[in-house]
Amino acid sequence: MKDGDFVLLKAPQIIIARKLRRGAAFVENETYLNADIFTKQFYKPAIEILDPCLNGIIFEQEYHPKNDRFPPAKLAQDLDEFFSKIPKDTRFVAI
């Protein structure tokens, strides 16, 4: 990379998705919003490798069909808990 280049990373689906595709089906993700796994296996290595040029980490929630959605208050509570346990960083972007 050249001076002035920046990188945006997308947080892995294994952390941010409630369900994962396994073959033709979607199954519950046992590592959904696992702050420890996010920090140790994604965030710390990303910082070690890319810190000078890391401009953001994107947390994208997958689409949920209407009959499979959490109530908004539950989702907000889960996300608040997750973000309270991971390192504080102004480069986080939730969409």
N, CA, C and O atoms as a printed pandas DataFrame, in Angstrom:
     atom_number atom_name residue_name chain_id  residue_number  x_coord  y_coord  z_coord
0              1         N          MET        A               1    0.838   -1.184    0.000
1              2        CA          MET        A               1    0.000    0.000    0.000
2              3         C          MET        A               1    0.881    1.245    0.000
3              4         O          MET        A               1    2.011    1.232    0.486
4              5         N          LYS        A               2    0.336    2.303   -0.552
5              6        CA          LYS        A               2    1.058    3.565   -0.610
6              7         C          LYS        A               2    0.658    4.462    0.564
7              8         O          LYS        A               2   -0.399    4.272    1.165
8              9         N          ASP        A               3    1.503    5.431    0.883
9             10        CA          ASP        A               3    1.143    6.419    1.891
10            11         C          ASP        A               3   -0.171    7.083    1.490
11            12         O          ASP        A               3   -0.374    7.441    0.330
12            13         N          GLY        A               4   -1.040    7.235    2.452
13            14        CA          GLY        A               4   -2.328    7.865    2.181
14            15         C          GLY        A               4   -3.433    6.890    1.816
15            16         O          GLY        A               4   -4.601    7.277    1.771
16            17         N          ASP        A               5   -3.088    5.613    1.550
17            18        CA          ASP        A               5   -4.108    4.603    1.275
18            19         C          ASP        A               5   -4.788    4.201    2.586
19            20         O          ASP        A               5   -4.144    4.142    3.634
20            21         N          PHE        A               6   -6.077    3.930    2.519
21            22        CA          PHE        A               6   -6.831    3.507    3.695
22            23         C          PHE        A               6   -7.625    2.244    3.388
23            24         O          PHE        A               6   -7.955    1.959    2.236
24            25         N          VAL        A               7   -7.923    1.499    4.443
25            26        CA          VAL        A               7   -8.632    0.231    4.321
26            27         C          VAL        A               7   -9.882    0.272    5.188
27            28         O          VAL        A               7   -9.854    0.759    6.319
28            29         N          LEU        A               8  -10.983   -0.247    4.642
29            30        CA          LEU        A               8  -12.194   -0.518    5.409
30            31         C          LEU        A               8  -12.345   -2.025    5.479
31            32         O          LEU        A               8  -12.252   -2.705    4.458
32            33         N          LEU        A               9  -12.574   -2.552    6.663
33            34        CA          LEU        A               9  -12.792   -3.983    6.832
34            35         C          LEU        A               9  -14.232   -4.231    7.238
35            36         O          LEU        A               9  -14.832   -3.429    7.955
36            37         N          LYS        A              10  -14.774   -5.326    6.784
37            38        CA          LYS        A              10  -16.107   -5.731    7.210
38            39         C          LYS        A              10  -15.943   -6.791    8.290
39            40         O          LYS        A              10  -15.239   -7.782    8.095
40            41         N          ALA        A              11  -16.594   -6.580    9.427
41            42        CA          ALA        A              11  -16.540   -7.568   10.502
42            43         C          ALA        A              11  -17.050   -8.906    9.967
43            44         O          ALA        A              11  -18.004   -8.936    9.189
44            45         N          PRO        A              12  -16.431  -10.001   10.373
45            46        CA          PRO        A              12  -16.801  -11.298    9.815
46            47         C          PRO        A              12  -18.227  -11.723   10.165
47            48         O          PRO        A              12  -18.740  -11.453   11.250
48            49         N          GLN        A              13  -18.825  -12.386    9.214
49            50        CA          GLN        A              13  -20.194  -12.894    9.378
50            51         C          GLN        A              13  -20.284  -13.835   10.580
51            52         O          GLN        A              13  -21.322  -13.902   11.239
52            53         N          ILE        A              14  -19.221  -14.546   10.861
53            54        CA          ILE        A              14  -19.220  -15.497   11.978
54            55         C          ILE        A              14  -19.456  -14.788   13.316
55            56         O          ILE        A              14  -19.826  -15.429   14.299
56            57         N          ILE        A              15  -19.245  -13.483   13.355
57            58        CA          ILE        A              15  -19.474  -12.701   14.570
58            59         C          ILE        A              15  -20.787  -11.931   14.515
59            60         O          ILE        A              15  -21.504  -11.864   15.513
60            61         N          ILE        A              16  -21.106  -11.359   13.385
61            62        CA          ILE        A              16  -22.193  -10.388   13.321
62            63         C          ILE        A              16  -23.524  -10.968   12.823
63            64         O          ILE        A              16  -24.567  -10.336   12.995
64            65         N          ALA        A              17  -23.505  -12.153   12.213
65            66        CA          ALA        A              17  -24.746  -12.745   11.689
66            67         C          ALA        A              17  -25.378  -13.684   12.711
67            68         O          ALA        A              17  -24.701  -14.533   13.290
68            69         N          ARG        A              18  -26.673  -13.524   12.922
69            70        CA          ARG        A              18  -27.395  -14.421   13.837
70            71         C          ARG        A              18  -27.496  -15.821   13.290
71            72         O          ARG        A              18  -27.454  -16.798   14.037
72            73         N          LYS        A              19  -27.631  -15.915   11.971
73            74        CA          LYS        A              19  -27.744  -17.230   11.326
74            75         C          LYS        A              19  -26.727  -17.311   10.205
75            76         O          LYS        A              19  -26.392  -16.308    9.575
76            77         N          LEU        A              20  -26.240  -18.521    9.966
77            78        CA          LEU        A              20  -25.267  -18.773    8.911
78            79         C          LEU        A              20  -25.812  -19.819    7.960
79            80         O          LEU        A              20  -26.512  -20.745    8.369
80            81         N          ARG        A              21  -25.483  -19.663    6.687
81            82        CA          ARG        A              21  -25.906  -20.658    5.702
82            83         C          ARG        A              21  -25.010  -21.879    5.823
83            84         O          ARG        A              21  -23.784  -21.771    5.781
84            85         N          ARG        A              22  -25.617  -23.012    5.970
85            86        CA          ARG        A              22  -24.923  -24.294    5.991
86            87         C          ARG        A              22  -25.647  -25.204    4.998
87            88         O          ARG        A              22  -26.696  -25.774    5.298
88            89         N          GLY        A              23  -25.060  -25.321    3.817
89            90        CA          GLY        A              23  -25.738  -26.056    2.749
90            91         C          GLY        A              23  -26.936  -25.262    2.289
91            92         O          GLY        A              23  -26.815  -24.085    1.948
92            93         N          ALA        A              24  -28.093  -25.896    2.278
93            94        CA          ALA        A              24  -29.314  -25.245    1.815
94            95         C          ALA        A              24  -30.095  -24.583    2.947
95            96         O          ALA        A              24  -31.137  -23.972    2.709
96            97         N          ALA        A              25  -29.599  -24.701    4.168
97            98        CA          ALA        A              25  -30.342  -24.193    5.324
98            99         C          ALA        A              25  -29.569  -23.097    6.041
99           100         O          ALA        A              25  -28.359  -22.948    5.873
100          101         N          PHE        A              26  -30.296  -22.338    6.841
101          102        CA          PHE        A              26  -29.680  -21.367    7.731
102          103         C          PHE        A              26  -29.770  -21.920    9.144
103          104         O          PHE        A              26  -30.826  -22.384    9.573
104          105         N          VAL        A              27  -28.654  -21.868    9.864
105          106        CA          VAL        A              27  -28.609  -22.390   11.229
106          107         C          VAL        A              27  -28.190  -21.279   12.185
107          108         O          VAL        A              27  -27.542  -20.311   11.788
108          109         N          GLU        A              28  -28.568  -21.434   13.444
109          110        CA          GLU        A              28  -28.182  -20.460   14.464
110          111         C          GLU        A              28  -26.665  -20.400   14.558
111          112         O          GLU        A              28  -25.991  -21.429   14.519
112          113         N          ASN        A              29  -26.145  -19.216   14.678
113          114        CA          ASN        A              29  -24.705  -18.977   14.779
114          115         C          ASN        A              29  -24.312  -18.938   16.250
115          116         O          ASN        A              29  -24.678  -18.006   16.966
116          117         N          GLU        A              30  -23.580  -19.928   16.697
117          118        CA          GLU        A              30  -23.194  -20.019   18.104
118          119         C          GLU        A              30  -22.188  -18.944   18.510
119          120         O          GLU        A              30  -21.987  -18.716   19.703
120          121         N          THR        A              31  -21.555  -18.283   17.550
121          122        CA          THR        A              31  -20.578  -17.243   17.877
122          123         C          THR        A              31  -21.131  -15.837   17.629
123          124         O          THR        A              31  -20.376  -14.865   17.596
124          125         N          TYR        A              32  -22.443  -15.735   17.457
125          126        CA          TYR        A              32  -23.097  -14.441   17.213
126          127         C          TYR        A              32  -22.780  -13.470   18.346
127          128         O          TYR        A              32  -23.030  -13.768   19.514
128          129         N          LEU        A              33  -22.236  -12.326   18.002
129          130        CA          LEU        A              33  -21.880  -11.256   18.920
130          131         C          LEU        A              33  -20.974  -11.728   20.061
131          132         O          LEU        A              33  -21.100  -11.266   21.195
132          133         N          ASN        A              34  -20.072  -12.641   19.753
133          134        CA          ASN        A              34  -19.101  -13.111   20.742
134          135         C          ASN        A              34  -17.940  -12.117   20.778
135          136         O          ASN        A              34  -17.091  -12.107   19.886
136          137         N          ALA        A              35  -17.914  -11.300   21.798
137          138        CA          ALA        A              35  -16.918  -10.228   21.907
138          139         C          ALA        A              35  -15.502  -10.776   22.025
139          140         O          ALA        A              35  -14.567  -10.188   21.480
140          141         N          ASP        A              36  -15.332  -11.876   22.717
141          142        CA          ASP        A              36  -14.001  -12.455   22.902
142          143         C          ASP        A              36  -13.419  -12.937   21.574
143          144         O          ASP        A              36  -12.261  -12.658   21.263
144          145         N          ILE        A              37  -14.215  -13.654   20.800
145          146        CA          ILE        A              37  -13.752  -14.139   19.498
146          147         C          ILE        A              37  -13.476  -12.957   18.561
147          148         O          ILE        A              37  -12.464  -12.938   17.861
148          149         N          PHE        A              38  -14.375  -11.981   18.552
149          150        CA          PHE        A              38  -14.149  -10.803   17.707
150          151         C          PHE        A              38  -12.817  -10.143   18.051
151          152         O          PHE        A              38  -12.016   -9.843   17.166
152          153         N          THR        A              39  -12.591   -9.922   19.331
153          154        CA          THR        A              39  -11.388   -9.204   19.765
154          155         C          THR        A              39  -10.118   -9.989   19.474
155          156         O          THR        A              39   -9.168   -9.446   18.909
156          157         N          LYS        A              40  -10.093  -11.254   19.852
157          158        CA          LYS        A              40   -8.864  -12.051   19.718
158          159         C          LYS        A              40   -8.582  -12.495   18.289
159          160         O          LYS        A              40   -7.429  -12.496   17.858
160          161         N          GLN        A              41   -9.621  -12.872   17.551
161          162        CA          GLN        A              41   -9.394  -13.479   16.236
162          163         C          GLN        A              41   -9.553  -12.515   15.067
163          164         O          GLN        A              41   -9.149  -12.833   13.948
164          165         N          PHE        A              42  -10.127  -11.356   15.304
165          166        CA          PHE        A              42  -10.307  -10.403   14.207
166          167         C          PHE        A              42   -9.705   -9.037   14.523
167          168         O          PHE        A              42   -8.833   -8.557   13.800
168          169         N          TYR        A              43  -10.166   -8.419   15.591
169          170        CA          TYR        A              43   -9.769   -7.034   15.872
170          171         C          TYR        A              43   -8.270   -6.892   16.142
171          172         O          TYR        A              43   -7.604   -6.089   15.488
172          173         N          LYS        A              44   -7.731   -7.653   17.087
173          174        CA          LYS        A              44   -6.307   -7.513   17.421
174          175         C          LYS        A              44   -5.408   -7.803   16.227
175          176         O          LYS        A              44   -4.486   -7.027   15.977
176          177         N          PRO        A              45   -5.631   -8.900   15.462
177          178        CA          PRO        A              45   -4.794   -9.101   14.274
178          179         C          PRO        A              45   -4.945   -7.970   13.247
179          180         O          PRO        A              45   -3.962   -7.566   12.626
180          181         N          ALA        A              46   -6.153   -7.464   13.070
181          182        CA          ALA        A              46   -6.359   -6.367   12.116
182          183         C          ALA        A              46   -5.582   -5.134   12.540
183          184         O          ALA        A              46   -4.964   -4.471   11.707
184          185         N          ILE        A              47   -5.606   -4.823   13.819
185          186        CA          ILE        A              47   -4.878   -3.661   14.327
186          187         C          ILE        A              47   -3.376   -3.865   14.164
187          188         O          ILE        A              47   -2.664   -2.951   13.748
188          189         N          GLU        A              48   -2.897   -5.057   14.491
189          190        CA          GLU        A              48   -1.458   -5.333   14.372
190          191         C          GLU        A              48   -0.972   -5.177   12.931
191          192         O          GLU        A              48    0.131   -4.682   12.698
192          193         N          ILE        A              49   -1.782   -5.591   11.974
193          194        CA          ILE        A              49   -1.363   -5.575   10.575
194          195         C          ILE        A              49   -1.667   -4.242    9.888
195          196         O          ILE        A              49   -0.851   -3.738    9.117
196          197         N          LEU        A              50   -2.833   -3.678   10.167
197          198        CA          LEU        A              50   -3.324   -2.549    9.366
198          199         C          LEU        A              50   -3.485   -1.225   10.097
199          200         O          LEU        A              50   -3.929   -0.251    9.490
200          201         N          ASP        A              51   -3.144   -1.154   11.361
201          202        CA          ASP        A              51   -3.486    0.036   12.151
202          203         C          ASP        A              51   -3.184    1.366   11.484
203          204         O          ASP        A              51   -4.045    2.245   11.506
204          205         N          PRO        A              52   -2.015    1.567   10.892
205          206        CA          PRO        A              52   -1.755    2.887   10.315
206          207         C          PRO        A              52   -2.710    3.260    9.175
207          208         O          PRO        A              52   -2.944    4.443    8.926
208          209         N          CYS        A              53   -3.253    2.268    8.491
209          210        CA          CYS        A              53   -4.107    2.592    7.345
210          211         C          CYS        A              53   -5.550    2.101    7.521
211          212         O          CYS        A              53   -6.364    2.235    6.607
212          213         N          LEU        A              54   -5.868    1.534    8.689
213          214        CA          LEU        A              54   -7.236    1.065    8.930
214          215         C          LEU        A              54   -8.129    2.269    9.198
215          216         O          LEU        A              54   -7.943    2.988   10.179
216          217         N          ASN        A              55   -9.086    2.476    8.328
217          218        CA          ASN        A              55   -9.955    3.647    8.422
218          219         C          ASN        A              55  -11.318    3.318    9.012
219          220         O          ASN        A              55  -12.042    4.224    9.426
220          221         N          GLY        A              56  -11.685    2.033    9.060
221          222        CA          GLY        A              56  -12.971    1.673    9.632
222          223         C          GLY        A              56  -13.224    0.189    9.609
223          224         O          GLY        A              56  -12.676   -0.542    8.784
224          225         N          ILE        A              57  -14.075   -0.254   10.539
225          226        CA          ILE        A              57  -14.566   -1.628   10.571
226          227         C          ILE        A              57  -16.082   -1.535   10.502
227          228         O          ILE        A              57  -16.712   -0.875   11.328
228          229         N          ILE        A              58  -16.654   -2.194    9.522
229          230        CA          ILE        A              58  -18.095   -2.132    9.259
230          231         C          ILE        A              58  -18.780   -3.347    9.877
231          232         O          ILE        A              58  -18.369   -4.486    9.653
232          233         N          PHE        A              59  -19.821   -3.093   10.650
233          234        CA          PHE        A              59  -20.645   -4.148   11.241
234          235         C          PHE        A              59  -21.981   -4.119   10.514
235          236         O          PHE        A              59  -22.814   -3.251   10.773
236          237         N          GLU        A              60  -22.186   -5.060    9.612
237          238        CA          GLU        A              60  -23.406   -5.088    8.801
238          239         C          GLU        A              60  -24.316   -6.213    9.268
239          240         O          GLU        A              60  -23.934   -7.383    9.246
240          241         N          GLN        A              61  -25.519   -5.851    9.690
241          242        CA          GLN        A              61  -26.505   -6.843   10.080
242          243         C          GLN        A              61  -27.164   -7.411    8.830
243          244         O          GLN        A              61  -27.531   -6.671    7.917
244          245         N          GLU        A              62  -27.309   -8.722    8.798
245          246        CA          GLU        A              62  -27.941   -9.361    7.655
246          247         C          GLU        A              62  -29.451   -9.146    7.705
247          248         O          GLU        A              62  -30.017   -8.824    8.750
248          249         N          TYR        A              63  -30.079   -9.329    6.566
249          250        CA          TYR        A              63  -31.532   -9.206    6.470
250          251         C          TYR        A              63  -32.188  -10.362    7.217
251          252         O          TYR        A              63  -31.723  -11.500    7.144
252          253         N          HIS        A              64  -33.265  -10.069    7.932
253          254        CA          HIS        A              64  -34.054  -11.103    8.607
254          255         C          HIS        A              64  -35.482  -11.042    8.088
255          256         O          HIS        A              64  -36.096   -9.975    8.104
256          257         N          PRO        A              65  -36.020  -12.162    7.630
257          258        CA          PRO        A              65  -37.437  -12.166    7.250
258          259         C          PRO        A              65  -38.299  -11.736    8.444
259          260         O          PRO        A              65  -37.916  -11.934    9.597
260          261         N          LYS        A              66  -39.437  -11.161    8.163
261          262        CA          LYS        A              66  -40.300  -10.611    9.205
262          263         C          LYS        A              66  -40.586  -11.616   10.317
263          264         O          LYS        A              66  -40.606  -11.251   11.493
264          265         N          ASN        A              67  -40.805  -12.871    9.957
265          266        CA          ASN        A              67  -41.153  -13.879   10.971
266          267         C          ASN        A              67  -39.934  -14.385   11.744
267          268         O          ASN        A              67  -40.077  -15.245   12.612
268          269         N          ASP        A              68  -38.741  -13.869   11.445
269          270        CA          ASP        A              68  -37.521  -14.333   12.104
270          271         C          ASP        A              68  -36.752  -13.178   12.757
271          272         O          ASP        A              68  -35.566  -13.315   13.058
272          273         N          ARG        A              69  -37.411  -12.067   12.971
273          274        CA          ARG        A              69  -36.732  -10.904   13.527
274          275         C          ARG        A              69  -36.829  -10.883   15.049
275          276         O          ARG        A              69  -37.831  -11.297   15.631
276          277         N          PHE        A              70  -35.760  -10.391   15.677
277          278        CA          PHE        A              70  -35.804  -10.081   17.103
278          279         C          PHE        A              70  -36.583   -8.795   17.265
279          280         O          PHE        A              70  -36.593   -7.964   16.356
280          281         N          PRO        A              71  -37.233   -8.610   18.390
281          282        CA          PRO        A              71  -37.808   -7.284   18.651
282          283         C          PRO        A              71  -36.675   -6.254   18.658
283          284         O          PRO        A              71  -35.579   -6.559   19.128
284          285         N          PRO        A              72  -36.913   -5.050   18.152
285          286        CA          PRO        A              72  -35.854   -4.036   18.082
286          287         C          PRO        A              72  -35.160   -3.789   19.424
287          288         O          PRO        A              72  -33.948   -3.580   19.461
288          289         N          ALA        A              73  -35.912   -3.810   20.521
289          290        CA          ALA        A              73  -35.307   -3.578   21.837
290          291         C          ALA        A              73  -34.306   -4.680   22.191
291          292         O          ALA        A              73  -33.264   -4.404   22.786
292          293         N          LYS        A              74  -34.615   -5.920   21.828
293          294        CA          LYS        A              74  -33.709   -7.047   22.090
294          295         C          LYS        A              74  -32.440   -6.904   21.252
295          296         O          LYS        A              74  -31.336   -7.093   21.763
296          297         N          LEU        A              75  -32.590   -6.574   19.978
297          298        CA          LEU        A              75  -31.429   -6.377   19.113
298          299         C          LEU        A              75  -30.552   -5.248   19.643
299          300         O          LEU        A              75  -29.330   -5.385   19.696
300          301         N          ALA        A              76  -31.163   -4.139   20.034
301          302        CA          ALA        A              76  -30.404   -3.002   20.572
302          303         C          ALA        A              76  -29.666   -3.398   21.848
303          304         O          ALA        A              76  -28.513   -3.015   22.044
304          305         N          GLN        A              77  -30.324   -4.159   22.712
305          306        CA          GLN        A              77  -29.699   -4.615   23.958
306          307         C          GLN        A              77  -28.500   -5.518   23.664
307          308         O          GLN        A              77  -27.440   -5.365   24.271
308          309         N          ASP        A              78  -28.669   -6.457   22.732
309          310        CA          ASP        A              78  -27.580   -7.372   22.370
310          311         C          ASP        A              78  -26.392   -6.613   21.781
311          312         O          ASP        A              78  -25.242   -6.896   22.118
312          313         N          LEU        A              79  -26.670   -5.648   20.901
313          314        CA          LEU        A              79  -25.598   -4.863   20.304
314          315         C          LEU        A              79  -24.911   -3.981   21.339
315          316         O          LEU        A              79  -23.686   -3.854   21.328
316          317         N          ASP        A              80  -25.680   -3.376   22.225
317          318        CA          ASP        A              80  -25.088   -2.563   23.294
318          319         C          ASP        A              80  -24.144   -3.395   24.154
319          320         O          ASP        A              80  -23.049   -2.953   24.502
320          321         N          GLU        A              81  -24.583   -4.600   24.490
321          322        CA          GLU        A              81  -23.749   -5.490   25.307
322          323         C          GLU        A              81  -22.464   -5.861   24.558
323          324         O          GLU        A              81  -21.379   -5.826   25.139
324          325         N          PHE        A              82  -22.578   -6.213   23.287
325          326        CA          PHE        A              82  -21.417   -6.571   22.479
326          327         C          PHE        A              82  -20.429   -5.409   22.405
327          328         O          PHE        A              82  -19.242   -5.584   22.681
328          329         N          PHE        A              83  -20.914   -4.224   22.034
329          330        CA          PHE        A              83  -20.024   -3.076   21.878
330          331         C          PHE        A              83  -19.427   -2.624   23.212
331          332         O          PHE        A              83  -18.365   -2.002   23.226
332          333         N          SER        A              84  -20.085   -2.923   24.322
333          334        CA          SER        A              84  -19.516   -2.561   25.626
334          335         C          SER        A              84  -18.365   -3.486   26.016
335          336         O          SER        A              84  -17.560   -3.137   26.879
336          337         N          LYS        A              85  -18.278   -4.665   25.389
337          338        CA          LYS        A              85  -17.251   -5.652   25.742
338          339         C          LYS        A              85  -16.039   -5.646   24.814
339          340         O          LYS        A              85  -14.993   -6.195   25.161
340          341         N          ILE        A              86  -16.169   -5.036   23.645
341          342        CA          ILE        A              86  -15.037   -5.023   22.711
342          343         C          ILE        A              86  -14.232   -3.738   22.922
343          344         O          ILE        A              86  -14.731   -2.790   23.529
344          345         N          PRO        A              87  -12.994   -3.700   22.427
345          346        CA          PRO        A              87  -12.191   -2.480   22.584
346          347         C          PRO        A              87  -12.922   -1.260   22.015
347          348         O          PRO        A              87  -13.618   -1.358   21.005
348          349         N          LYS        A              88  -12.759   -0.139   22.660
349          350        CA          LYS        A              88  -13.354    1.111   22.171
350          351         C          LYS        A              88  -12.532    1.586   20.980
351          352         O          LYS        A              88  -11.303    1.618   21.043
352          353         N          ASP        A              89  -13.200    1.950   19.910
353          354        CA          ASP        A              89  -12.500    2.378   18.697
354          355         C          ASP        A              89  -13.447    3.265   17.894
355          356         O          ASP        A              89  -14.576    2.866   17.607
356          357         N          THR        A              90  -13.008    4.431   17.540
357          358        CA          THR        A              90  -13.855    5.373   16.793
358          359         C          THR        A              90  -14.031    4.967   15.346
359          360         O          THR        A              90  -14.778    5.612   14.612
360          361         N          ARG        A              91  -13.360    3.914   14.924
361          362        CA          ARG        A              91  -13.447    3.481   13.516
362          363         C          ARG        A              91  -14.563    2.467   13.275
363          364         O          ARG        A              91  -14.696    1.968   12.158
364          365         N          PHE        A              92  -15.368    2.149   14.289
365          366        CA          PHE        A              92  -16.471    1.211   14.110
366          367         C          PHE        A              92  -17.648    1.898   13.433
367          368         O          PHE        A              92  -18.007    3.019   13.792
368          369         N          VAL        A              93  -18.253    1.224   12.450
369          370        CA          VAL        A              93  -19.403    1.736   11.729
370          371         C          VAL        A              93  -20.455    0.623   11.687
371          372         O          VAL        A              93  -20.187   -0.462   11.171
372          373         N          ALA        A              94  -21.638    0.886   12.221
373          374        CA          ALA        A              94  -22.710   -0.106   12.191
374          375         C          ALA        A              94  -23.727    0.275   11.136
375          376         O          ALA        A              94  -24.201    1.411   11.090
376          377         N          ILE        A              95  -24.063   -0.703   10.274
377          378        CA          ILE        A              95  -25.095   -0.471    9.267
378          379         C          ILE        A              95  -26.057   -1.636    9.251
379          380         O          ILE        A              95  -27.008   -1.640    8.469
